[in-house]
């Protein structure tokens, strides 16, 4: 008989564009969750969680059929029952759906939500760009005043400061409304048509369908044309111009550093008026044309939008801010984005309600916290190690653990090991100050051995006195 060749089991890795959040990194994620809860709750935002998947039509209708998200990036599937579902690619559409479905329209307005969760986009994985991404987001529904736009930006600013991020900048622009955008669309068509042959394939299509999307293209061949493209600020109607001027005044008064980026548009169709992105650097837009054009500092906010209607070098800093050279690892990190979406609620079947929101990428925040070397509180330092001997020691261990837990004393253990010597080695390796040793005799006598790891001195004490004696020793 021939030999049977043993088939090696297939090994697996995480799917492309995903990552594991390992134990040593959990403290950063917990810190983000904790700070976001404290800050957002203080500003009266209510936590909301929505399903990881929704009807596909929700995102098609809300985000827009001609966006990259709908055309290329959604994870969609059909159930055996024929339901067309999609893993959520972003948070706003789901929050608006929940707002309409659950009767929040009858609540006093504005209604303020925050969320924390994972989202899914079939993008080409790059540095800090994943196919499963985690975000924290804010939404305010029911107020059209520019102060609400400023509030979203302000709360994100407070959150980042509380997290320990020392420097960040908001890129802001207005994409106007249905009254002023047609004029701008005509100007873009007039500008880009003679340059159509030099555009990428997607932008040639965008030129026919939605030329504003060309401004959001990351292809170098398309970006070079943007430098001299018409600016939307020149085409804003009076209402949009007044709204944007008001926003800038609020930001200036709050001392929030921002950059007027006249070519900033967002990749979702539902945005109106205010749009913003958050970067770690004053001189980084992720899309600036040359090093010379970065970081031109103005002394103050223009008193009127008209003062800014001359061609603006993309990346002008509208605030007196100190620009310092930072570590290379921090350059070019886009932390988040957002904007106003006054038509989305009516688009999804509700009565017309103005709204504004935004989101921050948690993976990017973690990367930034690490690169800055921020000290993040972790689990309580383990100063006690439990050593057991025999079945009786194992059986009594859980009562000992619970007593220690109730008194806030972190404890290490290795219940599967039988050798006292090997357990004491682990105790020493863990950096514990004290070991508690429980064998059969101690279990029967209701005593326990307490051992100082540095000196090796140990004594037998009653279990009833264990916590009292431990606390005294740990204070030394």
Phi, psi and omega per residue, in radians:
X1 nan 2.490 3.116
X2 -1.336 2.744 3.121
X3 -1.277 2.462 3.067
X4 -1.507 2.145 3.131
X5 -1.376 2.186 -3.133
X6 -1.273 2.208 -3.135
X7 -1.487 2.143 3.130
X8 -1.288 2.242 3.129
X9 -1.046 2.519 3.120
X10 -1.193 2.375 3.041
X11 -1.689 2.712 -3.047
X12 -2.212 2.630 3.009
X13 -2.179 2.878 3.081
X14 -1.084 2.551 -3.127
X15 -0.996 2.631 3.140
X16 -0.944 2.299 3.110
X17 1.507 0.105 3.080
X18 -2.084 2.969 -3.122
X19 -2.687 2.730 3.058
X20 -1.583 2.483 3.009
X21 -1.701 1.806 -2.976
X22 -1.399 2.791 -3.082
X23 -0.920 -0.701 -3.090
X24 -1.208 -0.266 3.126
X25 -1.747 -0.142 -3.052
X26 -1.053 -0.539 -3.108
X27 -1.088 -0.583 3.109
X28 -1.195 -0.754 -3.140
X29 -1.156 -0.717 3.114
X30 -1.138 -0.640 3.109
X31 -1.098 -0.786 3.119
X32 -1.064 -0.798 -3.139
X33 -1.099 -0.749 -3.101
X34 -1.147 -0.830 -3.128
X35 -1.151 -0.720 3.141
X36 -1.093 -0.744 3.125
X37 -1.073 -0.794 -3.102
X38 -1.134 -0.804 -3.089
X39 -1.251 -0.847 -3.071
X40 -1.152 -0.678 3.118
X41 -1.149 -0.658 3.119
X42 -1.043 -0.649 3.131
X43 -1.568 0.337 2.990
X44 1.176 0.502 2.988
X45 -1.496 2.399 -3.110
X46 -1.731 2.359 3.139
X47 -1.237 2.342 3.062
X48 -2.376 2.410 3.064
X49 -2.121 2.289 3.132
X50 -2.045 2.840 -3.123
X51 -1.045 2.688 3.092
X52 -1.282 -0.283 3.060
X53 -2.327 2.614 -3.115
X54 -2.367 3.022 2.996
X55 -1.056 2.357 -3.121
X56 -0.974 -0.672 -3.108
X57 -1.035 -0.489 3.129
X58 -1.039 -0.819 -3.095
X59 -1.337 -0.604 3.087
X60 -1.078 -0.781 -3.095
X61 -1.260 -0.677 -3.052
X62 -1.442 -0.858 -3.022
X63 -1.372 -0.614 3.101
X64 2.002 2.336 -3.060
X65 -1.164 -0.426 -3.066
X66 -1.735 0.200 3.117
X67 -1.511 2.754 3.098
X68 -1.075 -0.619 -3.116
X69 -1.042 -0.878 -3.095
X70 -1.282 -0.701 -3.067
X71 -1.280 -0.598 -2.947
X72 -2.257 -0.430 -2.810
X73 -1.936 -0.098 -3.052
X74 -1.451 2.451 2.987
X75 -1.616 1.718 -3.071
X76 -1.991 2.607 3.139
X77 -2.691 2.855 3.112
X78 -2.059 2.312 3.138
X79 -1.366 2.952 3.099
X80 -1.082 -0.456 3.111
X81 -1.447 -0.030 3.084
X82 1.633 0.122 3.115
X83 -1.362 2.307 3.069
X84 -1.614 1.989 -3.052
X85 -2.173 2.750 -3.139
X86 -2.456 2.352 2.980
X87 -1.118 2.285 -2.992
X88 -1.042 2.169 3.109
X89 -1.548 -0.284 3.131
X90 -2.750 2.969 -2.961
X91 -1.720 -0.484 -2.982
X92 -1.103 -0.790 -3.105
X93 -1.036 -0.719 3.134
X94 -1.169 -0.693 3.124
X95 -1.130 -0.738 3.109
X96 -1.124 -0.720 3.085
X97 -1.040 -0.765 3.124
X98 -1.164 -0.669 3.088
X99 -1.027 -0.788 -3.129
X100 -1.270 -0.739 -3.039
X101 -1.223 -0.572 -2.980
X102 -1.819 0.325 2.959
X103 1.353 0.315 3.117
X104 -1.213 -0.243 3.100
X105 -1.076 -0.421 -3.124
X106 -1.548 -0.117 -3.129
X107 -1.406 2.747 3.041
X108 -1.021 2.387 -3.105
X109 -1.865 2.681 0.071
X110 -1.308 2.685 3.042
X111 -1.777 2.304 -3.030
X112 -2.109 2.193 -3.128
X113 -2.132 2.664 2.857
X114 -2.360 2.697 -3.110
X115 -2.495 2.735 3.057
X116 -2.389 2.210 -3.128
X117 -3.120 -3.127 -3.135
X118 -1.813 2.590 -3.107
X119 -2.361 2.868 -2.927
X120 -2.374 2.188 3.089
X121 -2.455 2.303 -3.141
X122 -1.481 1.322 3.118
X123 -1.833 2.956 3.015
X124 -1.330 2.028 -3.097
X125 -1.038 2.318 3.111
X126 -2.434 -3.064 3.089
X127 -0.997 2.080 3.113
X128 1.048 0.412 3.041
X129 -2.193 2.021 -3.006
X130 -2.117 2.858 3.066
X131 -1.485 -0.474 2.878
X132 -1.988 2.067 -3.073
X133 -2.203 2.637 3.136
X134 -1.928 2.408 -3.096
X135 -2.386 2.688 2.873
X136 -2.026 2.401 -3.037
X137 -2.421 2.754 3.088
X138 -2.191 2.505 3.043
X139 -2.443 2.374 3.012
X140 -2.171 2.107 -3.092
X141 -2.003 2.235 2.988
X142 1.932 0.376 3.109
X143 -2.624 2.197 -3.110
X144 -1.702 -0.079 -3.108
X145 -1.151 2.455 -3.120
X146 -1.106 -0.335 3.115
X147 -1.111 -0.471 3.111
X148 -1.263 -0.675 3.026
X149 -1.036 -0.777 3.123
X150 -1.126 -0.588 3.130
X151 -1.115 -0.760 3.098
X152 -1.000 -0.840 -3.136
X153 -1.119 -0.732 3.136
X154 -1.088 -0.788 -3.111
X155 -1.143 -0.704 3.043
X156 -1.072 -0.684 3.132
X157 -1.102 -0.789 3.105
X158 -1.064 -0.776 3.139
X159 -1.028 -0.827 -3.120
X160 -1.112 -0.674 3.092
X161 -1.126 -0.785 3.134
X162 -1.090 -0.552 3.131
X163 -1.267 -0.337 3.130
X164 1.801 0.191 3.116
X165 -1.366 2.046 -2.990
X166 -1.386 -0.447 -3.048
X167 -2.586 2.344 3.101
X168 -2.827 2.787 -3.073
X169 -2.423 2.437 3.085
X170 -1.691 2.089 2.977
X171 -1.492 2.202 -3.072
X172 -2.219 2.642 3.065
X173 -2.787 2.966 2.987
X174 -2.096 2.263 3.097
X175 -1.717 0.200 3.038
X176 1.223 -2.802 -3.100
X177 -2.383 -3.022 -3.102
X178 -1.168 -0.291 3.117
X179 -1.405 -0.694 -3.038
X180 -1.786 -0.271 -3.079
X181 -1.223 -0.608 3.127
X182 -1.003 -0.695 3.117
X183 -1.095 -0.735 3.137
X184 -1.174 -0.652 3.105
X185 -1.043 -0.731 3.122
X186 -1.103 -0.696 3.124
X187 -1.139 -0.696 3.110
X188 -1.140 -0.737 3.109
X189 -1.046 -0.777 -3.138
X190 -1.098 -0.624 -3.109
X191 -1.338 -0.734 -2.994
X192 -1.541 -0.421 -3.100
X193 -0.966 -0.788 3.121
X194 -1.162 -0.271 -3.099
X195 -1.841 0.166 -3.011
X196 -0.994 -0.649 -3.099
X197 -1.127 -0.442 -3.116
X198 -1.545 -0.060 -3.118
X199 -1.463 2.769 3.056
X200 -1.242 2.960 -3.077
X201 -1.035 -0.768 -3.121
X202 -1.112 -0.704 -3.096
X203 -1.286 -0.461 3.015
X204 -1.099 -0.667 3.095
X205 -1.269 -0.697 3.126
X206 -1.094 -0.576 -3.141
X207 -1.019 -0.590 3.134
X208 -1.465 -0.608 -3.006
X209 -1.665 -0.878 -3.083
X210 -2.716 1.531 -3.034
X211 -1.079 -0.348 3.090
X212 -1.039 -0.522 -3.109
X213 -1.134 -0.384 3.123
X214 -1.088 -0.609 -3.125
X215 -1.161 -0.335 -3.115
X216 -1.677 -0.001 -3.082
X217 -1.266 2.427 -3.129
X218 -1.701 -0.044 3.124
X219 -1.210 2.303 -3.086
X220 -1.028 -0.673 -3.098
X221 -1.124 -0.451 3.103
X222 -1.584 -0.587 -3.109
X223 -1.129 -0.565 -3.085
X224 -1.134 -0.456 3.132
X225 -1.365 -0.371 -3.028
X226 -1.184 -0.452 -3.059
X227 -0.929 -0.682 -3.081
X228 -1.932 0.238 -3.137
X229 -1.224 2.707 3.064
X230 -1.010 2.615 3.130
X231 -1.807 2.395 -3.077
X232 -1.135 -0.515 -3.137
X233 -0.986 -0.528 -3.136
X234 -1.249 -0.319 -3.054
X235 -1.880 0.021 -3.092
X236 -1.100 2.431 3.017
X237 -1.238 2.962 -3.067
X238 -1.073 -0.692 -3.121
X239 -1.132 -0.768 -3.140
X240 -1.207 -0.640 3.122
X241 -1.128 -0.746 3.114
X242 -1.126 -0.725 -3.141
X243 -1.079 -0.780 -3.093
X244 -1.233 -0.699 3.076
X245 -1.021 -0.753 3.126
X246 -1.077 -0.743 3.116
X247 -1.033 -0.826 -3.128
X248 -1.066 -0.650 3.125
X249 -1.154 -0.718 3.098
X250 -1.094 -0.771 -3.129
X251 -1.141 -0.690 3.135
X252 -1.125 -0.763 -3.141
X253 -1.122 -0.610 -3.132
X254 -1.395 -0.159 3.138
X255 1.256 0.486 -3.140
X256 -1.567 2.077 -3.134
X257 -1.180 2.226 -3.137
X258 -2.475 2.849 -3.101
X259 -2.192 2.172 3.099
X260 -1.376 1.884 -3.084
X261 -1.963 1.675 -2.992
X262 -1.227 -0.154 3.131
X263 -1.894 0.149 3.137
X264 -1.301 2.116 2.974
X265 -2.281 2.863 3.141
X266 -1.910 2.763 -3.045
X267 -1.488 0.268 3.123
X268 -2.138 2.419 -3.027
X269 -1.242 -0.326 -2.997
X270 -1.366 -0.098 -3.080
X271 -1.290 2.450 3.042
X272 -2.352 2.625 3.110
X273 0.916 -2.017 -2.993
X274 -1.110 2.292 2.900
X275 -2.321 2.624 3.122
X276 -2.633 2.724 2.980
X277 -2.353 2.691 -3.086
X278 -2.053 2.180 -3.141
X279 -2.150 2.747 3.125
X280 -1.377 -0.313 -3.025
X281 -2.163 2.467 3.100
X282 -1.184 -0.435 -3.064
X283 -1.867 0.375 -3.103
X284 -2.203 2.028 3.038
X285 -1.935 -0.039 -3.088
X286 1.325 -0.069 -3.028
X287 -2.678 0.354 -3.141
X288 -1.271 2.591 -2.976
X289 -1.323 -0.601 -3.114
X290 -2.721 2.814 -3.141
X291 -1.071 -0.581 -3.090
X292 -1.169 -0.432 -3.047
X293 -1.567 0.003 -3.058
X294 -1.536 2.416 2.909
X295 1.261 0.552 3.020
X296 -1.212 2.101 -3.003
X297 -1.707 2.203 3.024
X298 -1.711 2.731 -3.073
X299 -1.425 -0.452 -3.082
X300 -2.756 2.960 3.057
X301 -1.275 2.367 3.056
X302 -0.996 2.356 -3.118
X303 -1.139 -0.497 3.101
X304 -2.377 2.652 3.107
X305 -1.038 -0.562 -3.109
X306 -0.993 -0.562 -3.126
X307 -1.166 -0.364 -3.117
X308 -1.786 0.183 -3.038
X309 -1.378 -0.226 3.008
X310 -1.195 2.754 -3.124
X311 -0.911 2.237 -3.113
X312 -1.819 2.263 3.054
X313 -1.160 2.152 -3.105
X314 -1.030 2.210 3.141
X315 1.836 0.165 3.094
X316 -1.167 2.336 3.140
X317 -1.568 2.107 -3.103
X318 -1.782 1.293 3.102
X319 3.030 2.692 3.063
X320 -1.481 1.680 -3.070
X321 -2.226 2.603 3.128
X322 -1.537 2.130 3.136
X323 -1.745 2.006 -3.119
X324 -2.016 2.642 3.056
X325 -1.253 2.261 -3.115
X326 -2.062 2.883 -3.142
X327 -0.961 2.553 -3.093
X328 -0.971 -0.584 -3.083
X329 -1.072 -0.387 -3.074
X330 -1.588 -0.220 -3.029
X331 -1.156 2.331 2.949
X332 1.314 0.432 3.109
X333 -1.596 2.053 3.021
X334 -1.541 2.027 -3.036
X335 -1.492 -0.507 -3.100
X336 3.132 -3.030 -3.079
X337 -2.873 3.039 3.101
X338 3.037 -2.896 -3.139
X339 2.841 -3.040 -3.105
X340 -1.658 2.525 -3.136
X341 -2.438 1.263 -3.013
X342 -1.231 -0.299 -3.086
X343 -1.819 -0.101 -2.987
X344 -1.173 -0.706 -3.064
X345 -1.149 -0.730 3.081
X346 -1.207 -0.551 3.101
X347 -1.113 -0.496 -3.141
X348 -1.742 0.315 2.982
X349 1.723 0.036 3.114
X350 -1.678 3.087 3.029
X351 -1.295 2.690 -3.070
X352 -1.071 2.182 3.093
X353 -2.436 2.253 3.054
X354 -1.211 2.658 -3.120
X355 -2.780 2.764 3.134
X356 -2.636 2.620 -3.135
X357 -2.911 -3.051 3.116
X358 -3.075 3.000 -3.108
X359 -2.592 2.646 3.076
X360 -2.042 2.497 3.116
X361 -1.481 2.143 -3.062
X362 -1.252 -0.652 3.092
X363 -1.031 -0.680 -3.127
X364 -1.228 -0.651 3.084
X365 -1.114 -0.744 3.123
X366 -1.087 -0.789 3.131
X367 -1.055 -0.696 -3.137
X368 -1.202 -0.746 3.114
X369 -1.039 -0.719 3.125
X370 -1.155 -0.795 -3.082
X371 -1.159 -0.482 3.090
X372 -1.429 -0.211 -3.100
X373 1.205 0.565 -3.110
X374 -1.157 2.382 3.071
X375 -1.396 2.091 -3.086
X376 -2.057 2.223 3.110
X377 -1.038 2.291 3.087
X378 -1.868 -2.734 3.065
X379 -1.171 2.692 3.087
X380 -0.971 2.442 -3.132
X381 -1.063 2.290 3.133
X382 -1.371 1.975 -3.108
X383 -1.965 -0.111 -3.105
X384 -2.216 2.411 3.095
X385 -2.180 2.317 -3.116
X386 -1.705 2.183 3.127
X387 -2.030 2.208 -3.121
X388 -2.063 2.712 3.129
X389 -2.404 2.009 3.090
X390 1.481 3.001 -3.087
X391 -1.090 -0.690 -3.121
X392 -1.091 -0.719 3.109
X393 -1.098 -0.708 3.108
X394 -1.124 -0.793 -3.058
X395 -1.124 -0.576 -3.120
X396 -1.500 -0.124 -2.997
X397 -1.108 -0.674 -3.038
X398 -1.148 -0.602 3.084
X399 -1.162 -0.660 3.098
X400 -1.131 -0.791 3.130
X401 -1.014 -0.758 -3.082
X402 -1.163 -0.655 3.105
X403 -1.124 -0.709 3.101
X404 -1.168 -0.738 -3.138
X405 -1.063 -0.780 -3.121
X406 -1.054 -0.455 -3.109
X407 -1.784 0.230 3.035
X408 1.205 0.499 -3.139
X409 -1.853 1.974 3.140
X410 -1.271 2.410 -3.064
X411 -2.344 2.465 3.033
X412 -1.816 2.800 -3.121
X413 -2.828 2.872 3.002
X414 -2.561 1.339 -2.991
X415 -1.126 -0.406 -3.110
X416 -1.333 -0.213 -3.131
X417 -1.599 2.557 -3.137
X418 -1.850 -0.433 -3.068
X419 -1.387 2.184 3.085
X420 -1.111 -0.683 -3.122
X421 -1.056 -0.806 -3.126
X422 -1.167 -0.616 3.119
X423 -1.201 -0.673 3.106
X424 -1.176 -0.565 3.046
X425 -1.100 -0.741 3.103
X426 -1.140 -0.659 3.110
X427 -1.078 -0.746 3.127
X428 -1.158 -0.728 -3.141
X429 -1.134 -0.576 -3.114
X430 -1.302 -0.220 -3.120
X431 1.440 0.253 3.139
X432 -1.167 2.534 3.120
X433 -1.474 -0.540 -3.012
X434 -2.372 2.494 2.981
X435 -2.003 2.444 3.012
X436 -1.857 2.182 -3.072
X437 -2.022 2.179 -3.104
X438 -2.245 1.954 3.068
X439 -1.937 -2.972 -3.093
X440 -1.099 -0.778 -3.120
X441 -1.067 -0.807 -3.138
X442 -1.120 -0.670 3.132
X443 -1.088 -0.726 3.135
X444 -1.222 -0.739 -3.088
X445 -1.403 -0.102 -3.061
X446 1.009 0.743 3.043
X447 -2.091 3.104 3.083
X448 -2.713 2.572 3.122
X449 -1.613 2.241 3.092
X450 -1.933 2.155 -3.003
X451 -2.144 2.210 3.047
X452 -1.441 2.097 -3.000
X453 -1.196 -0.564 -3.081
X454 -1.231 -0.681 -3.073
X455 -1.812 -0.364 -3.070
X456 1.424 -0.005 3.123
X457 -1.234 2.352 3.130
X458 -2.448 2.734 3.115
X459 -2.564 2.731 3.094
X460 -1.656 2.247 -3.127
X461 -2.288 2.748 3.056
X462 -1.170 2.491 3.091
X463 -1.054 -0.517 -3.139
X464 -1.169 -0.378 -3.138
X465 -1.768 0.027 -3.004
X466 -0.999 -0.881 -3.074
X467 -1.126 -0.791 -3.121
X468 -1.036 -0.824 -3.118
X469 -1.215 -0.700 3.116
X470 -1.021 -0.831 -3.102
X471 -1.060 -0.682 3.119
X472 -1.134 -0.748 -3.119
X473 -1.203 -0.642 -3.114
X474 -1.269 -0.346 3.100
X475 -1.324 -0.388 -3.080
X476 -1.152 nan nan
